[in-house]
Amino acid sequence: MNFAGKVVLITGASSGIGAKTSQKFAQLGAALSLTGRNLQNLEKVANECYGNEKPFTIDGDITNEA
């Protein structure tokens, strides 16, 4: 599969399944938008997924309305 030209939003990307999913979509050529609760880990994952462009990252908890 080729995800070139596609944007993929991954929540929980700062660790575990979210981090591994981010890496796989990056390998498939997707542009990534990553969110997670731990900014330091999130930036580490983003740097590991850096391909043609650096993933957009935002720290936060999507289960918290604030």
All heavy atoms as TSV, in Angstrom:
chain	resi	resn	atom	element	x	y	z
A	1	MET	N	N	0.833	-1.185	0.000
A	1	MET	CA	C	0.000	0.000	0.000
A	1	MET	C	C	0.874	1.243	0.000
A	1	MET	O	O	1.921	1.277	0.623
A	1	MET	CB	C	-0.869	0.014	1.244
A	1	MET	CG	C	-2.277	-0.282	0.948
A	1	MET	SD	S	-3.270	-0.186	2.452
A	1	MET	CE	C	-4.772	-0.567	1.676
A	2	ASN	N	N	0.386	2.269	-0.668
A	2	ASN	CA	C	1.103	3.528	-0.747
A	2	ASN	C	C	0.207	4.639	-0.214
A	2	ASN	O	O	-0.904	4.821	-0.705
A	2	ASN	CB	C	1.495	3.790	-2.200
A	2	ASN	CG	C	2.334	5.030	-2.356
A	2	ASN	OD1	O	2.439	5.859	-1.454
A	2	ASN	ND2	N	2.939	5.166	-3.506
A	3	PHE	N	N	0.682	5.356	0.761
A	3	PHE	CA	C	-0.088	6.444	1.354
A	3	PHE	C	C	0.480	7.809	0.986
A	3	PHE	O	O	0.169	8.799	1.629
A	3	PHE	CB	C	-0.150	6.271	2.877
A	3	PHE	CG	C	-1.156	5.256	3.319
A	3	PHE	CD1	C	-0.847	3.918	3.338
A	3	PHE	CD2	C	-2.441	5.645	3.687
A	3	PHE	CE1	C	-1.779	2.971	3.729
A	3	PHE	CE2	C	-3.381	4.705	4.080
A	3	PHE	CZ	C	-3.049	3.368	4.099
A	4	ALA	N	N	1.313	7.866	-0.046
A	4	ALA	CA	C	1.871	9.141	-0.494
A	4	ALA	C	C	0.721	10.082	-0.852
A	4	ALA	O	O	-0.250	9.690	-1.500
A	4	ALA	CB	C	2.778	8.934	-1.695
A	5	GLY	N	N	0.822	11.323	-0.371
A	5	GLY	CA	C	-0.231	12.305	-0.637
A	5	GLY	C	C	-1.404	12.225	0.316
A	5	GLY	O	O	-2.357	12.982	0.191
A	6	LYS	N	N	-1.358	11.315	1.253
A	6	LYS	CA	C	-2.428	11.153	2.237
A	6	LYS	C	C	-1.945	11.645	3.598
A	6	LYS	O	O	-0.777	11.537	3.932
A	6	LYS	CB	C	-2.844	9.686	2.377
A	6	LYS	CG	C	-3.234	9.012	1.089
A	6	LYS	CD	C	-4.537	9.538	0.563
A	6	LYS	CE	C	-4.914	8.740	-0.692
A	6	LYS	NZ	N	-6.076	9.265	-1.326
A	7	VAL	N	N	-2.872	12.171	4.387
A	7	VAL	CA	C	-2.569	12.589	5.748
A	7	VAL	C	C	-3.246	11.613	6.699
A	7	VAL	O	O	-4.425	11.302	6.537
A	7	VAL	CB	C	-3.080	14.024	6.032
A	7	VAL	CG1	C	-2.820	14.406	7.488
A	7	VAL	CG2	C	-2.425	15.016	5.089
A	8	VAL	N	N	-2.488	11.138	7.682
A	8	VAL	CA	C	-3.009	10.191	8.660
A	8	VAL	C	C	-2.906	10.823	10.043
A	8	VAL	O	O	-1.837	11.294	10.437
A	8	VAL	CB	C	-2.219	8.863	8.619
A	8	VAL	CG1	C	-2.723	7.904	9.683
A	8	VAL	CG2	C	-2.319	8.226	7.241
A	9	LEU	N	N	-4.018	10.865	10.766
A	9	LEU	CA	C	-4.063	11.353	12.142
A	9	LEU	C	C	-3.995	10.148	13.072
A	9	LEU	O	O	-4.814	9.230	12.960
A	9	LEU	CB	C	-5.356	12.129	12.402
A	9	LEU	CG	C	-5.665	12.456	13.866
A	9	LEU	CD1	C	-4.619	13.419	14.430
A	9	LEU	CD2	C	-7.057	13.037	14.008
A	10	ILE	N	N	-3.011	10.172	13.966
A	10	ILE	CA	C	-2.850	9.068	14.909
A	10	ILE	C	C	-2.887	9.626	16.320
A	10	ILE	O	O	-2.098	10.503	16.674
A	10	ILE	CB	C	-1.537	8.305	14.662
A	10	ILE	CG1	C	-1.529	7.742	13.242
A	10	ILE	CG2	C	-1.355	7.191	15.690
A	10	ILE	CD1	C	-0.237	7.128	12.808
A	11	THR	N	N	-3.824	9.139	17.116
A	11	THR	CA	C	-3.906	9.525	18.520
A	11	THR	C	C	-3.158	8.490	19.348
A	11	THR	O	O	-3.014	7.336	18.933
A	11	THR	CB	C	-5.371	9.617	18.989
A	11	THR	OG1	O	-5.996	8.337	18.869
A	11	THR	CG2	C	-6.149	10.641	18.172
A	12	GLY	N	N	-2.664	8.913	20.487
A	12	GLY	CA	C	-1.895	7.997	21.326
A	12	GLY	C	C	-0.557	7.643	20.712
A	12	GLY	O	O	-0.017	6.567	20.938
A	13	ALA	N	N	-0.011	8.573	19.922
A	13	ALA	CA	C	1.202	8.298	19.156
A	13	ALA	C	C	2.483	8.371	19.971
A	13	ALA	O	O	3.549	8.046	19.462
A	13	ALA	CB	C	1.290	9.261	17.974
A	14	SER	N	N	2.403	8.773	21.220
A	14	SER	CA	C	3.632	8.953	21.997
A	14	SER	C	C	4.194	7.649	22.566
A	14	SER	O	O	5.312	7.640	23.077
A	14	SER	CB	C	3.421	9.970	23.126
A	14	SER	OG	O	2.378	9.569	23.987
A	15	SER	N	N	3.459	6.546	22.429
A	15	SER	CA	C	3.982	5.272	22.922
A	15	SER	C	C	3.167	4.101	22.378
A	15	SER	O	O	2.114	4.288	21.778
A	15	SER	CB	C	3.971	5.234	24.462
A	15	SER	OG	O	2.645	5.266	24.943
A	16	GLY	N	N	3.679	2.920	22.613
A	16	GLY	CA	C	2.946	1.689	22.319
A	16	GLY	C	C	2.482	1.520	20.886
A	16	GLY	O	O	3.212	1.789	19.931
A	17	ILE	N	N	1.240	1.076	20.750
A	17	ILE	CA	C	0.663	0.801	19.439
A	17	ILE	C	C	0.618	2.062	18.580
A	17	ILE	O	O	0.878	2.010	17.380
A	17	ILE	CB	C	-0.751	0.188	19.581
A	17	ILE	CG1	C	-0.650	-1.200	20.229
A	17	ILE	CG2	C	-1.453	0.109	18.236
A	17	ILE	CD1	C	-1.978	-1.810	20.617
A	18	GLY	N	N	0.319	3.202	19.196
A	18	GLY	CA	C	0.266	4.454	18.446
A	18	GLY	C	C	1.611	4.822	17.838
A	18	GLY	O	O	1.691	5.259	16.685
A	19	ALA	N	N	2.686	4.626	18.593
A	19	ALA	CA	C	4.030	4.919	18.089
A	19	ALA	C	C	4.395	3.977	16.938
A	19	ALA	O	O	4.915	4.410	15.912
A	19	ALA	CB	C	5.054	4.811	19.207
A	20	LYS	N	N	4.120	2.696	17.106
A	20	LYS	CA	C	4.432	1.715	16.058
A	20	LYS	C	C	3.587	1.959	14.805
A	20	LYS	O	O	4.075	1.829	13.681
A	20	LYS	CB	C	4.209	0.286	16.559
A	20	LYS	CG	C	5.186	-0.135	17.622
A	20	LYS	CD	C	6.593	-0.167	17.085
A	20	LYS	CE	C	7.546	-0.666	18.157
A	20	LYS	NZ	N	8.941	-0.527	17.765
A	21	THR	N	N	2.329	2.335	14.992
A	21	THR	CA	C	1.457	2.648	13.863
A	21	THR	C	C	1.986	3.866	13.112
A	21	THR	O	O	1.992	3.895	11.871
A	21	THR	CB	C	0.020	2.899	14.352
A	21	THR	OG1	O	-0.443	1.732	15.041
A	21	THR	CG2	C	-0.918	3.213	13.206
A	22	SER	N	N	2.453	4.857	13.851
A	22	SER	CA	C	3.031	6.056	13.241
A	22	SER	C	C	4.221	5.691	12.362
A	22	SER	O	O	4.353	6.171	11.228
A	22	SER	CB	C	3.478	7.036	14.324
A	22	SER	OG	O	2.400	7.425	15.135
A	23	GLN	N	N	5.089	4.844	12.889
A	23	GLN	CA	C	6.274	4.436	12.140
A	23	GLN	C	C	5.891	3.696	10.862
A	23	GLN	O	O	6.485	3.912	9.803
A	23	GLN	CB	C	7.180	3.582	13.018
A	23	GLN	CG	C	7.789	4.367	14.161
A	23	GLN	CD	C	8.400	3.496	15.246
A	23	GLN	OE1	O	8.249	2.276	15.251
A	23	GLN	NE2	N	9.095	4.129	16.178
A	24	LYS	N	N	4.895	2.850	10.944
A	24	LYS	CA	C	4.475	2.076	9.765
A	24	LYS	C	C	3.874	2.985	8.700
A	24	LYS	O	O	4.216	2.864	7.513
A	24	LYS	CB	C	3.464	0.995	10.177
A	24	LYS	CG	C	3.086	0.075	9.043
A	24	LYS	CD	C	4.291	-0.656	8.481
A	24	LYS	CE	C	3.899	-1.624	7.389
A	24	LYS	NZ	N	5.049	-2.319	6.836
A	25	PHE	N	N	3.001	3.910	9.092
A	25	PHE	CA	C	2.419	4.824	8.111
A	25	PHE	C	C	3.478	5.729	7.496
A	25	PHE	O	O	3.408	6.062	6.312
A	25	PHE	CB	C	1.285	5.648	8.722
A	25	PHE	CG	C	-0.043	4.954	8.666
A	25	PHE	CD1	C	-0.627	4.453	9.813
A	25	PHE	CD2	C	-0.725	4.801	7.468
A	25	PHE	CE1	C	-1.854	3.810	9.778
A	25	PHE	CE2	C	-1.947	4.162	7.413
A	25	PHE	CZ	C	-2.525	3.664	8.568
A	26	ALA	N	N	4.483	6.112	8.268
A	26	ALA	CA	C	5.583	6.913	7.721
A	26	ALA	C	C	6.331	6.114	6.654
A	26	ALA	O	O	6.676	6.654	5.595
A	26	ALA	CB	C	6.528	7.345	8.831
A	27	GLN	N	N	6.555	4.834	6.910
A	27	GLN	CA	C	7.226	3.971	5.928
A	27	GLN	C	C	6.414	3.851	4.648
A	27	GLN	O	O	6.970	3.682	3.564
A	27	GLN	CB	C	7.455	2.576	6.513
A	27	GLN	CG	C	8.480	2.520	7.609
A	27	GLN	CD	C	8.503	1.153	8.298
A	27	GLN	OE1	O	7.692	0.264	8.013
A	27	GLN	NE2	N	9.431	0.993	9.223
A	28	LEU	N	N	5.092	3.951	4.777
A	28	LEU	CA	C	4.204	3.843	3.622
A	28	LEU	C	C	4.014	5.175	2.900
A	28	LEU	O	O	3.251	5.263	1.946
A	28	LEU	CB	C	2.847	3.273	4.056
A	28	LEU	CG	C	2.881	1.841	4.591
A	28	LEU	CD1	C	1.527	1.444	5.161
A	28	LEU	CD2	C	3.316	0.867	3.504
A	29	GLY	N	N	4.711	6.224	3.381
A	29	GLY	CA	C	4.707	7.505	2.682
A	29	GLY	C	C	3.683	8.516	3.125
A	29	GLY	O	O	3.532	9.564	2.484
A	30	ALA	N	N	2.953	8.246	4.200
A	30	ALA	CA	C	1.910	9.167	4.657
A	30	ALA	C	C	2.513	10.391	5.333
A	30	ALA	O	O	3.562	10.314	5.972
A	30	ALA	CB	C	0.981	8.461	5.637
A	31	ALA	N	N	1.826	11.515	5.200
A	31	ALA	CA	C	2.119	12.689	6.025
A	31	ALA	C	C	1.381	12.453	7.335
A	31	ALA	O	O	0.237	12.002	7.340
A	31	ALA	CB	C	1.620	13.953	5.344
A	32	LEU	N	N	2.042	12.747	8.452
A	32	LEU	CA	C	1.470	12.386	9.741
A	32	LEU	C	C	1.088	13.589	10.583
A	32	LEU	O	O	1.801	14.582	10.634
A	32	LEU	CB	C	2.474	11.547	10.542
A	32	LEU	CG	C	2.924	10.236	9.916
A	32	LEU	CD1	C	3.985	9.583	10.776
A	32	LEU	CD2	C	1.749	9.307	9.704
A	33	SER	N	N	-0.033	13.441	11.260
A	33	SER	CA	C	-0.457	14.357	12.315
A	33	SER	C	C	-0.585	13.492	13.563
A	33	SER	O	O	-1.399	12.571	13.612
A	33	SER	CB	C	-1.800	14.995	11.955
A	33	SER	OG	O	-2.209	15.880	12.955
A	34	LEU	N	N	0.281	13.772	14.554
A	34	LEU	CA	C	0.373	12.910	15.726
A	34	LEU	C	C	-0.052	13.652	16.983
A	34	LEU	O	O	0.318	14.800	17.185
A	34	LEU	CB	C	1.816	12.432	15.907
A	34	LEU	CG	C	2.486	11.780	14.704
A	34	LEU	CD1	C	3.942	11.454	15.018
A	34	LEU	CD2	C	1.732	10.546	14.259
A	35	THR	N	N	-0.792	12.959	17.825
A	35	THR	CA	C	-1.158	13.526	19.115
A	35	THR	C	C	-0.923	12.482	20.205
A	35	THR	O	O	-1.017	11.279	19.965
A	35	THR	CB	C	-2.619	14.027	19.138
A	35	THR	OG1	O	-2.878	14.669	20.374
A	35	THR	CG2	C	-3.609	12.915	18.924
A	36	GLY	N	N	-0.563	12.976	21.384
A	36	GLY	CA	C	-0.315	12.107	22.522
A	36	GLY	C	C	-0.165	12.940	23.777
A	36	GLY	O	O	-0.027	14.159	23.712
A	37	ARG	N	N	-0.185	12.286	24.919
A	37	ARG	CA	C	-0.134	12.998	26.198
A	37	ARG	C	C	1.268	13.393	26.624
A	37	ARG	O	O	1.444	14.325	27.391
A	37	ARG	CB	C	-0.778	12.149	27.293
A	37	ARG	CG	C	-2.275	12.006	27.089
A	37	ARG	CD	C	-2.901	11.204	28.182
A	37	ARG	NE	N	-2.468	9.805	28.038
A	37	ARG	CZ	C	-2.831	8.830	28.838
A	37	ARG	NH1	N	-3.621	9.060	29.852
A	37	ARG	NH2	N	-2.410	7.600	28.627
A	38	ASN	N	N	2.286	12.711	26.135
A	38	ASN	CA	C	3.658	12.974	26.567
A	38	ASN	C	C	4.419	13.647	25.421
A	38	ASN	O	O	4.820	12.988	24.460
A	38	ASN	CB	C	4.319	11.659	26.968
A	38	ASN	CG	C	5.713	11.840	27.515
A	38	ASN	OD1	O	6.543	12.512	26.912
A	38	ASN	ND2	N	5.978	11.217	28.648
A	39	LEU	N	N	4.618	14.961	25.533
A	39	LEU	CA	C	5.234	15.727	24.449
A	39	LEU	C	C	6.658	15.251	24.147
A	39	LEU	O	O	7.041	15.158	22.982
A	39	LEU	CB	C	5.230	17.219	24.764
A	39	LEU	CG	C	5.800	18.124	23.675
A	39	LEU	CD1	C	5.049	17.955	22.373
A	39	LEU	CD2	C	5.782	19.575	24.126
A	40	GLN	N	N	7.427	14.925	25.167
A	40	GLN	CA	C	8.802	14.482	24.943
A	40	GLN	C	C	8.823	13.189	24.122
A	40	GLN	O	O	9.569	13.079	23.143
A	40	GLN	CB	C	9.520	14.278	26.274
A	40	GLN	CG	C	10.984	13.901	26.119
A	40	GLN	CD	C	11.687	13.770	27.471
A	40	GLN	OE1	O	11.093	13.957	28.528
A	40	GLN	NE2	N	12.953	13.453	27.434
A	41	ASN	N	N	8.001	12.231	24.491
A	41	ASN	CA	C	7.929	10.981	23.726
A	41	ASN	C	C	7.348	11.212	22.341
A	41	ASN	O	O	7.782	10.593	21.364
A	41	ASN	CB	C	7.089	9.939	24.466
A	41	ASN	CG	C	7.796	9.346	25.653
A	41	ASN	OD1	O	8.970	9.600	25.897
A	41	ASN	ND2	N	7.067	8.563	26.426
A	42	LEU	N	N	6.374	12.095	22.253
A	42	LEU	CA	C	5.738	12.391	20.976
A	42	LEU	C	C	6.754	12.971	19.988
A	42	LEU	O	O	6.786	12.578	18.820
A	42	LEU	CB	C	4.577	13.363	21.193
A	42	LEU	CG	C	3.648	13.610	20.023
A	42	LEU	CD1	C	2.971	12.330	19.579
A	42	LEU	CD2	C	2.600	14.643	20.415
A	43	GLU	N	N	7.600	13.885	20.454
A	43	GLU	CA	C	8.629	14.463	19.591
A	43	GLU	C	C	9.649	13.406	19.173
A	43	GLU	O	O	10.131	13.423	18.035
A	43	GLU	CB	C	9.319	15.635	20.292
A	43	GLU	CG	C	8.443	16.865	20.400
A	43	GLU	CD	C	8.042	17.458	19.049
A	43	GLU	OE1	O	8.829	17.369	18.083
A	43	GLU	OE2	O	6.939	18.011	18.962
A	44	LYS	N	N	9.953	12.481	20.062
A	44	LYS	CA	C	10.873	11.393	19.726
A	44	LYS	C	C	10.289	10.530	18.603
A	44	LYS	O	O	10.980	10.208	17.638
A	44	LYS	CB	C	11.156	10.534	20.961
A	44	LYS	CG	C	12.112	9.397	20.708
A	44	LYS	CD	C	12.355	8.572	21.959
A	44	LYS	CE	C	13.223	7.389	21.607
A	44	LYS	NZ	N	13.210	6.351	22.608
A	45	VAL	N	N	9.022	10.182	18.730
A	45	VAL	CA	C	8.357	9.389	17.689
A	45	VAL	C	C	8.331	10.167	16.381
A	45	VAL	O	O	8.615	9.619	15.311
A	45	VAL	CB	C	6.923	8.995	18.130
A	45	VAL	CG1	C	6.152	8.360	16.978
A	45	VAL	CG2	C	6.974	8.039	19.320
A	46	ALA	N	N	8.009	11.455	16.449
A	46	ALA	CA	C	7.961	12.280	15.243
A	46	ALA	C	C	9.321	12.296	14.542
A	46	ALA	O	O	9.390	12.186	13.312
A	46	ALA	CB	C	7.519	13.698	15.592
A	47	ASN	N	N	10.386	12.414	15.301
A	47	ASN	CA	C	11.723	12.413	14.709
A	47	ASN	C	C	12.057	11.076	14.071
A	47	ASN	O	O	12.733	11.025	13.044
A	47	ASN	CB	C	12.776	12.799	15.750
A	47	ASN	CG	C	12.710	14.261	16.111
A	47	ASN	OD1	O	12.321	15.099	15.307
A	47	ASN	ND2	N	13.091	14.586	17.339
A	48	GLU	N	N	11.577	9.996	14.652
A	48	GLU	CA	C	11.795	8.663	14.078
A	48	GLU	C	C	10.997	8.470	12.795
A	48	GLU	O	O	11.361	7.644	11.951
A	48	GLU	CB	C	11.420	7.580	15.093
A	48	GLU	CG	C	12.332	7.521	16.299
A	48	GLU	CD	C	11.825	6.619	17.411
A	48	GLU	OE1	O	10.690	6.096	17.297
A	48	GLU	OE2	O	12.551	6.440	18.405
A	49	CYS	N	N	9.912	9.224	12.650
A	49	CYS	CA	C	9.027	9.087	11.496
A	49	CYS	C	C	9.300	10.142	10.425
A	49	CYS	O	O	8.566	10.237	9.450
A	49	CYS	CB	C	7.572	9.209	11.943
A	49	CYS	SG	S	7.023	7.877	13.006
A	50	TYR	N	N	10.339	10.924	10.624
A	50	TYR	CA	C	10.634	12.014	9.701
A	50	TYR	C	C	10.983	11.436	8.335
A	50	TYR	O	O	11.941	10.707	8.180
A	50	TYR	CB	C	11.798	12.847	10.243
A	50	TYR	CG	C	11.923	14.217	9.643
A	50	TYR	CD1	C	11.744	15.351	10.410
A	50	TYR	CD2	C	12.239	14.382	8.303
A	50	TYR	CE1	C	11.872	16.618	9.865
A	50	TYR	CE2	C	12.368	15.641	7.747
A	50	TYR	CZ	C	12.192	16.746	8.533
A	50	TYR	OH	O	12.313	17.991	7.986
A	51	GLY	N	N	10.171	11.764	7.344
A	51	GLY	CA	C	10.427	11.327	5.973
A	51	GLY	C	C	10.605	12.557	5.107
A	51	GLY	O	O	11.535	13.334	5.295
A	52	ASN	N	N	9.682	12.761	4.197
A	52	ASN	CA	C	9.725	13.944	3.333
A	52	ASN	C	C	9.405	15.211	4.115
A	52	ASN	O	O	9.867	16.291	3.764
A	52	ASN	CB	C	8.743	13.797	2.169
A	52	ASN	CG	C	9.176	12.707	1.214
A	52	ASN	OD1	O	10.361	12.420	1.098
A	52	ASN	ND2	N	8.229	12.090	0.558
A	53	GLU	N	N	8.592	15.095	5.121
A	53	GLU	CA	C	8.254	16.233	5.962
A	53	GLU	C	C	8.081	15.754	7.397
A	53	GLU	O	O	7.672	14.622	7.646
A	53	GLU	CB	C	6.988	16.931	5.476
A	53	GLU	CG	C	5.765	16.029	5.396
A	53	GLU	CD	C	4.579	16.724	4.769
A	53	GLU	OE1	O	3.810	17.358	5.501
A	53	GLU	OE2	O	4.438	16.615	3.541
A	54	LYS	N	N	8.408	16.640	8.346
A	54	LYS	CA	C	8.281	16.275	9.755
A	54	LYS	C	C	6.802	16.195	10.125
A	54	LYS	O	O	6.014	17.050	9.744
A	54	LYS	CB	C	8.982	17.295	10.636
A	54	LYS	CG	C	8.992	16.882	12.094
A	54	LYS	CD	C	9.810	17.786	12.940
A	54	LYS	CE	C	9.759	17.267	14.379
A	54	LYS	NZ	N	10.340	18.204	15.311
A	55	PRO	N	N	6.422	15.178	10.883
A	55	PRO	CA	C	5.029	15.076	11.317
A	55	PRO	C	C	4.601	16.278	12.163
A	55	PRO	O	O	5.400	16.841	12.913
A	55	PRO	CB	C	5.025	13.802	12.171
A	55	PRO	CG	C	6.161	12.994	11.661
A	55	PRO	CD	C	7.209	14.003	11.289
A	56	PHE	N	N	3.353	16.666	12.012
A	56	PHE	CA	C	2.753	17.699	12.854
A	56	PHE	C	C	2.423	17.041	14.182
A	56	PHE	O	O	1.843	15.965	14.211
A	56	PHE	CB	C	1.480	18.238	12.188
A	56	PHE	CG	C	0.731	19.210	13.036
A	56	PHE	CD1	C	1.169	20.515	13.168
A	56	PHE	CD2	C	-0.411	18.815	13.710
A	56	PHE	CE1	C	0.480	21.420	13.958
A	56	PHE	CE2	C	-1.110	19.707	14.500
A	56	PHE	CZ	C	-0.662	21.012	14.624
A	57	THR	N	N	2.808	17.672	15.285
A	57	THR	CA	C	2.540	17.089	16.598
A	57	THR	C	C	1.802	18.075	17.491
A	57	THR	O	O	1.999	19.282	17.398
A	57	THR	CB	C	3.845	16.681	17.320
A	57	THR	OG1	O	4.675	17.832	17.473
A	57	THR	CG2	C	4.595	15.608	16.563
A	58	ILE	N	N	0.947	17.533	18.323
A	58	ILE	CA	C	0.269	18.336	19.353
A	58	ILE	C	C	0.062	17.441	20.566
A	58	ILE	O	O	-0.386	16.300	20.439
A	58	ILE	CB	C	-1.056	18.936	18.856
A	58	ILE	CG1	C	-1.623	19.890	19.891
A	58	ILE	CG2	C	-2.048	17.862	18.481
A	58	ILE	CD1	C	-2.701	20.800	19.385
A	59	ASP	N	N	0.484	17.956	21.719
A	59	ASP	CA	C	0.313	17.154	22.929
A	59	ASP	C	C	-1.053	17.447	23.529
A	59	ASP	O	O	-1.560	18.556	23.463
A	59	ASP	CB	C	1.430	17.401	23.933
A	59	ASP	CG	C	1.457	18.818	24.470
A	59	ASP	OD1	O	1.215	19.736	23.672
A	59	ASP	OD2	O	1.722	19.006	25.658
A	60	GLY	N	N	-1.655	16.419	24.065
A	60	GLY	CA	C	-2.960	16.566	24.694
A	60	GLY	C	C	-3.605	15.217	24.887
A	60	GLY	O	O	-3.147	14.202	24.395
A	61	ASP	N	N	-4.692	15.250	25.618
A	61	ASP	CA	C	-5.471	14.052	25.917
A	61	ASP	C	C	-6.835	14.224	25.261
A	61	ASP	O	O	-7.616	15.073	25.694
A	61	ASP	CB	C	-5.588	13.894	27.428
A	61	ASP	CG	C	-6.312	12.628	27.845
A	61	ASP	OD1	O	-6.916	11.956	26.982
A	61	ASP	OD2	O	-6.275	12.319	29.045
A	62	ILE	N	N	-7.128	13.450	24.237
A	62	ILE	CA	C	-8.380	13.638	23.516
A	62	ILE	C	C	-9.604	13.252	24.340
A	62	ILE	O	O	-10.721	13.570	23.968
A	62	ILE	CB	C	-8.398	12.897	22.169
A	62	ILE	CG1	C	-8.315	11.376	22.357
A	62	ILE	CG2	C	-7.285	13.381	21.261
A	62	ILE	CD1	C	-8.665	10.609	21.119
A	63	THR	N	N	-9.386	12.586	25.477
A	63	THR	CA	C	-10.518	12.250	26.336
A	63	THR	C	C	-10.886	13.394	27.279
A	63	THR	O	O	-11.880	13.330	27.980
A	63	THR	CB	C	-10.247	10.994	27.167
A	63	THR	OG1	O	-9.157	11.227	28.065
A	63	THR	CG2	C	-9.912	9.811	26.271
A	64	ASN	N	N	-10.066	14.457	27.297
A	64	ASN	CA	C	-10.291	15.617	28.153
A	64	ASN	C	C	-10.823	16.776	27.298
A	64	ASN	O	O	-10.113	17.263	26.429
A	64	ASN	CB	C	-8.987	16.005	28.844
A	64	ASN	CG	C	-9.155	17.156	29.821
A	64	ASN	OD1	O	-10.155	17.871	29.809
A	64	ASN	ND2	N	-8.157	17.334	30.661
A	65	GLU	N	N	-12.055	17.200	27.522
A	65	GLU	CA	C	-12.655	18.248	26.723
A	65	GLU	C	C	-11.903	19.568	26.789
A	65	GLU	O	O	-11.917	20.350	25.846
A	65	GLU	CB	C	-14.115	18.468	27.131
A	65	GLU	CG	C	-15.023	17.343	26.707
A	65	GLU	CD	C	-16.470	17.639	27.030
A	65	GLU	OE1	O	-16.888	18.803	26.954
A	65	GLU	OE2	O	-17.185	16.682	27.351
A	66	ALA	N	N	-11.248	19.840	27.914
A	66	ALA	CA	C	-10.498	21.099	28.057
A	66	ALA	C	C	-9.278	21.045	27.166
A	66	ALA	O	O	-8.789	21.990	26.665
A	66	ALA	CB	C	-10.088	21.310	29.494
